[in-house]
Amino acid sequence: MNTPRTALVTGGNRGIGFEICRQLAGNGVHVLLGARDRAAGDQAAQALASEGMSVETLELDVSDSRQCADAVRQVAARTQRCDILVNNAGVMLDARGSGVLDAAADVFHQTFETNVYGPLRLMQALAPLMCSQRYGRVVNVSSGLGQLHDMNDGTPAYRMSKTALNALTRMFAAALREDNVLVNAMCPGWVRTRMGGPNAQRTPQQAADTALWLATLPDDGPSGGFFRDRQPIPW
Ligand SMILES: NC(=O)c1ccc[n+]([C@@H]2O[C@H](COP(=O)([O-])OP(=O)(O)OC[C@H]3O[C@@H](n4cnc5c(N)ncnc54)[C@H](OP(=O)(O)O)[C@@H]3O)[C@@H](O)[C@H]2O)c1
């Protein structure tokens, strides 16, 4: 293929998402940097463009179903294809110290809008384009906090949202396997971002490496897996 691959990265304006944009663009991928705040997206895209990278902003709040549909229409109109989707945008809204016994229902709803329904909307909307291309790579940025094998109390809405995202990963992988659309989930580890805080052990650069790998898998690469540091981890 001579035209560069095109990627849509949600929540690309900061944190791990910004670094995923940088690593994809640094590997020759044209990046649509999704941001719910247009100005923040433009600032991030300009920072990467000033390093010579091929990046443009796409205004996208993944919790808004109309914006998701519009964004997919814009991707198709602007680039005629979409090879890579990175569902990175995420929120952790649980009140500090709250557990499943006292968690508020609306926190579950709000968390799911971004962490689960956002990826669901985008995967559903982009699947026809990826299938028609007979090429697609979807990376769902999940979390070890969503692992059932190690499930615990604490941040219950966030945990449950990532477990649900993992389930969606398996479903879409099964549905799209025959069309060369590979769908995987990853845990970035504990990362120094606004969400991870200053005491986290890992850099966004380290976290983004697995996303880059999954976003550029060869056709015989894995699908329906869960990875950290390019290695499979339990669900
Ligand atoms: N940091 C960690 O230790 C860690 C560990 C495991 C998993 N993760 C996962 O890694 C991903 C990135 O996290 P991070 O640490 O980079 O977090 P972050 O620094 O808080 O950045 C989150 C990004 O998501 C965007 N976002 C939030 N809600 C959105 C929405 N509705 N629509 C579009 N964008 C939205 C934010 O945009 P605004 O700037 O507009 O707020 C921001 O760009 C998340 O899915 C998170 O769950 C992180």
The ligand as a Gaussian input file, in Angstrom:
#p B3LYP/6-31G(d) Opt

LIG

0 1
 N       -2.715000       6.623000      33.716000
 C       -2.836000       5.377000      34.124000
 O       -2.159000       4.947000      35.095000
 C       -3.761000       4.421000      33.415000
 C       -3.783000       3.092000      33.831000
 C       -4.606000       2.178000      33.181000
 C       -5.389000       2.603000      32.124000
 N       -5.375000       3.908000      31.735000
 C       -6.236000       4.297000      30.598000
 O       -5.471000       4.981000      29.635000
 C       -6.304000       5.900000      28.912000
 C       -5.642000       7.272000      28.906000
 O       -5.500000       7.682000      30.249000
 P       -4.514000       8.848000      30.708000
 O       -3.788000       8.353000      31.870000
 O       -3.780000       9.408000      29.544000
 O       -5.619000       9.886000      31.234000
 P       -5.683000      11.472000      31.197000
 O       -4.339000      12.072000      31.288000
 O       -6.707000      11.831000      32.220000
 O       -6.252000      11.765000      29.728000
 C       -7.538000      11.328000      29.388000
 C       -7.839000      11.791000      27.978000
 O       -9.172000      11.326000      27.648000
 C       -9.905000      12.468000      27.202000
 N      -11.327000      12.290000      27.432000
 C      -11.982000      12.070000      28.594000
 N      -13.298000      11.973000      28.361000
 C      -13.484000      12.148000      27.039000
 C      -14.608000      12.152000      26.183000
 N      -15.841000      11.977000      26.645000
 N      -14.411000      12.316000      24.856000
 C      -13.178000      12.495000      24.368000
 N      -12.067000      12.533000      25.112000
 C      -12.229000      12.358000      26.440000
 C       -9.321000      13.652000      27.958000
 O       -9.708000      14.860000      27.343000
 P       -9.727000      16.271000      28.153000
 O       -8.319000      16.816000      28.104000
 O      -10.709000      17.105000      27.397000
 O      -10.163000      15.980000      29.559000
 C       -7.842000      13.321000      27.815000
 O       -7.393000      13.648000      26.530000
 C       -7.657000       5.877000      29.613000
 O       -8.561000       5.056000      28.909000
 C       -7.341000       5.270000      30.967000
 O       -8.455000       4.615000      31.540000
 C       -4.577000       4.827000      32.359000

